[in-house]
Amino acid sequence: METERDELTRAVLSVDADTRGVRLVYTAISLERRGSIIFNLVFAVPALVVLVRWLWPLPLPFWAKIPVALMTLGASQFHLWSRLSSGSVFAPEFPRSFVILFNWAFGALLLLAVLQLLLDVGALLTMLVRREMIREPDWLRYAAALLAALLAVIGVGNALRIPPVKDVAVVIRNLPAPLDGYRIVQLTDLHISRLFTAKWARAVVTRSNAAGADLIVVTGDFIDGSVQMRRMDVEPLRDLHAPDGVYAIPGNHEYFFDYHAWMRHLSSMGIRMLPNAHAVIQRGDARLTLAGVTDLSAPSVGEAAPDLGLALRGAPAEAPIVLLDHQPRDARAAAGRGVTLQLSGHTHGGMIKGLDRLVARGNAGFVSGRYELGGMTLYVSNGTGLWPGFALRLGVPSEITRITLRRM
């Protein structure tokens, strides 16, 4: 018996030693499932607000409230349906029209919950002033629902558009004269998926190529889905081109879907990946260091953490440094290491005005646009696409960013 047990133990240890990749994938799946449970619980709260504070007080027959309640609960669990459709909350694998409909319903639910809470606060303040009980008029509840539905339509429409080119000028101290006017197009948070398909990606590529950049960079979150799922949708990215090439770094979503497979596939498409690495751009005798780091989420799945020191190892000392870092949280540390310009994404600009303040708090105060940190400029793009699990934009437009470097 002991011999059999010892043999079984050795077999298990042998398999474990040979399947590190499997264990890392399992870890990623476990983390995502815990995240899915959190999503389900968090987004059940707005549904509860709508059911208790909006639907229940309405003078509708009980039989009419039941289907509305079921649709509300169904919309609140969008991420559960996504996981059931593909195994991941980050990659809903429904037909595109269904993904759009789910985003609209989910967005309308969240907006209605917020509007209803505002109505409740207004009613409470009115009661305190008048010192008497009041009942919120039914027409206000209906108006709130209509407004939420319309805002969700606008929000989804804004998310799905082909972004315009946004011009940003960055003044760099001691920029060599041959690099004055150097143009970098930044794409980020493409989230190519069932929502942002090959047709959308092709239009983004056409617009980016037409922007006349010297260099194109992609600061992470290319996809939502595996290589097998997204192979055709990412194919238009092969046509991105600029005189000095196309460079990129991984975002956190690449680590959710077999990081190494995506790095190989993107590299095979002519996109040069810079995970904790750098390249030197040359104009005559003038040089510019383009560095990239991995994402902060990498260690959670056993991959290399961001390492700016490693990325800059061997870089020319006199060259200005442009850093690609998907998340902006470590920008102050980058400024302390002599980085001249950091390009980031990840925040999607906060997606909705007002919500951006909350998103900023989770990203060291950085959420959208330009920040000056000592001698470094940080630019956080609103994003080119958007995660298909919450595709709404209200007051926070998507962008293809064209950055022009200028001498001081």
ChimeraX attribute file (.defattr): number of C-alpha atoms within 10 A of each C-alpha:
attribute: neighborCount
match mode: 1-to-1
recipient: residues
	/A:1	6
	/A:2	7
	/A:3	8
	/A:4	9
	/A:5	10
	/A:6	11
	/A:7	12
	/A:8	12
	/A:9	12
	/A:10	12
	/A:11	12
	/A:12	12
	/A:13	12
	/A:14	11
	/A:15	11
	/A:16	13
	/A:17	11
	/A:18	11
	/A:19	12
	/A:20	12
	/A:21	15
	/A:22	11
	/A:23	15
	/A:24	16
	/A:25	19
	/A:26	13
	/A:27	15
	/A:28	19
	/A:29	17
	/A:30	12
	/A:31	14
	/A:32	18
	/A:33	17
	/A:34	12
	/A:35	13
	/A:36	20
	/A:37	13
	/A:38	12
	/A:39	17
	/A:40	16
	/A:41	13
	/A:42	13
	/A:43	19
	/A:44	18
	/A:45	14
	/A:46	23
	/A:47	25
	/A:48	17
	/A:49	18
	/A:50	25
	/A:51	19
	/A:52	12
	/A:53	17
	/A:54	24
	/A:55	19
	/A:56	13
	/A:57	13
	/A:58	15
	/A:59	9
	/A:60	10
	/A:61	8
	/A:62	10
	/A:63	8
	/A:64	9
	/A:65	15
	/A:66	12
	/A:67	11
	/A:68	13
	/A:69	18
	/A:70	12
	/A:71	14
	/A:72	22
	/A:73	20
	/A:74	17
	/A:75	25
	/A:76	27
	/A:77	21
	/A:78	23
	/A:79	25
	/A:80	20
	/A:81	19
	/A:82	22
	/A:83	18
	/A:84	13
	/A:85	14
	/A:86	16
	/A:87	17
	/A:88	22
	/A:89	24
	/A:90	24
	/A:91	26
	/A:92	28
	/A:93	22
	/A:94	16
	/A:95	10
	/A:96	15
	/A:97	11
	/A:98	14
	/A:99	20
	/A:100	22
	/A:101	14
	/A:102	26
	/A:103	24
	/A:104	25
	/A:105	22
	/A:106	28
	/A:107	24
	/A:108	25
	/A:109	26
	/A:110	21
	/A:111	21
	/A:112	26
	/A:113	24
	/A:114	17
	/A:115	20
	/A:116	22
	/A:117	17
	/A:118	13
	/A:119	18
	/A:120	16
	/A:121	12
	/A:122	13
	/A:123	16
	/A:124	18
	/A:125	12
	/A:126	14
	/A:127	14
	/A:128	11
	/A:129	9
	/A:130	10
	/A:131	10
	/A:132	9
	/A:133	10
	/A:134	11
	/A:135	10
	/A:136	13
	/A:137	9
	/A:138	13
	/A:139	10
	/A:140	13
	/A:141	20
	/A:142	14
	/A:143	12
	/A:144	21
	/A:145	21
	/A:146	14
	/A:147	16
	/A:148	24
	/A:149	19
	/A:150	13
	/A:151	20
	/A:152	26
	/A:153	20
	/A:154	15
	/A:155	24
	/A:156	20
	/A:157	16
	/A:158	19
	/A:159	26
	/A:160	20
	/A:161	17
	/A:162	19
	/A:163	20
	/A:164	15
	/A:165	20
	/A:166	14
	/A:167	14
	/A:168	16
	/A:169	12
	/A:170	20
	/A:171	17
	/A:172	18
	/A:173	13
	/A:174	12
	/A:175	20
	/A:176	18
	/A:177	12
	/A:178	14
	/A:179	19
	/A:180	15
	/A:181	16
	/A:182	15
	/A:183	21
	/A:184	22
	/A:185	25
	/A:186	29
	/A:187	29
	/A:188	31
	/A:189	29
	/A:190	24
	/A:191	27
	/A:192	24
	/A:193	27
	/A:194	23
	/A:195	28
	/A:196	24
	/A:197	18
	/A:198	20
	/A:199	11
	/A:200	18
	/A:201	23
	/A:202	20
	/A:203	15
	/A:204	25
	/A:205	18
	/A:206	15
	/A:207	17
	/A:208	24
	/A:209	18
	/A:210	12
	/A:211	18
	/A:212	16
	/A:213	21
	/A:214	18
	/A:215	21
	/A:216	26
	/A:217	24
	/A:218	28
	/A:219	28
	/A:220	27
	/A:221	27
	/A:222	26
	/A:223	29
	/A:224	28
	/A:225	26
	/A:226	18
	/A:227	19
	/A:228	8
	/A:229	16
	/A:230	17
	/A:231	14
	/A:232	11
	/A:233	20
	/A:234	25
	/A:235	14
	/A:236	20
	/A:237	20
	/A:238	16
	/A:239	14
	/A:240	20
	/A:241	21
	/A:242	19
	/A:243	10
	/A:244	14
	/A:245	16
	/A:246	22
	/A:247	23
	/A:248	27
	/A:249	28
	/A:250	27
	/A:251	29
	/A:252	20
	/A:253	23
	/A:254	25
	/A:255	24
	/A:256	22
	/A:257	21
	/A:258	18
	/A:259	21
	/A:260	13
	/A:261	15
	/A:262	20
	/A:263	19
	/A:264	13
	/A:265	15
	/A:266	20
	/A:267	15
	/A:268	11
	/A:269	15
	/A:270	16
	/A:271	24
	/A:272	18
	/A:273	23
	/A:274	20
	/A:275	24
	/A:276	23
	/A:277	21
	/A:278	25
	/A:279	17
	/A:280	13
	/A:281	16
	/A:282	14
	/A:283	13
	/A:284	8
	/A:285	7
	/A:286	15
	/A:287	19
	/A:288	20
	/A:289	22
	/A:290	25
	/A:291	28
	/A:292	31
	/A:293	30
	/A:294	28
	/A:295	26
	/A:296	19
	/A:297	19
	/A:298	20
	/A:299	13
	/A:300	14
	/A:301	20
	/A:302	16
	/A:303	16
	/A:304	16
	/A:305	16
	/A:306	20
	/A:307	16
	/A:308	22
	/A:309	13
	/A:310	16
	/A:311	21
	/A:312	23
	/A:313	12
	/A:314	10
	/A:315	19
	/A:316	13
	/A:317	9
	/A:318	13
	/A:319	19
	/A:320	22
	/A:321	24
	/A:322	21
	/A:323	25
	/A:324	30
	/A:325	33
	/A:326	29
	/A:327	26
	/A:328	25
	/A:329	19
	/A:330	14
	/A:331	26
	/A:332	16
	/A:333	12
	/A:334	21
	/A:335	19
	/A:336	13
	/A:337	14
	/A:338	14
	/A:339	24
	/A:340	25
	/A:341	26
	/A:342	25
	/A:343	26
	/A:344	32
	/A:345	30
	/A:346	27
	/A:347	24
	/A:348	26
	/A:349	26
	/A:350	23
	/A:351	26
	/A:352	17
	/A:353	12
	/A:354	11
	/A:355	12
	/A:356	19
	/A:357	15
	/A:358	12
	/A:359	20
	/A:360	18
	/A:361	12
	/A:362	12
	/A:363	16
	/A:364	14
	/A:365	15
	/A:366	27
	/A:367	30
	/A:368	25
	/A:369	14
	/A:370	16
	/A:371	16
	/A:372	12
	/A:373	16
	/A:374	11
	/A:375	13
	/A:376	25
	/A:377	21
	/A:378	26
	/A:379	24
	/A:380	26
	/A:381	28
	/A:382	28
	/A:383	32
	/A:384	28
	/A:385	31
	/A:386	28
	/A:387	24
	/A:388	26
	/A:389	20
	/A:390	19
	/A:391	24
	/A:392	28
	/A:393	26
	/A:394	19
	/A:395	14
	/A:396	20
	/A:397	21
	/A:398	27
	/A:399	22
	/A:400	24
	/A:401	27
	/A:402	22
	/A:403	22
	/A:404	19
	/A:405	19
	/A:406	19
	/A:407	15
	/A:408	10
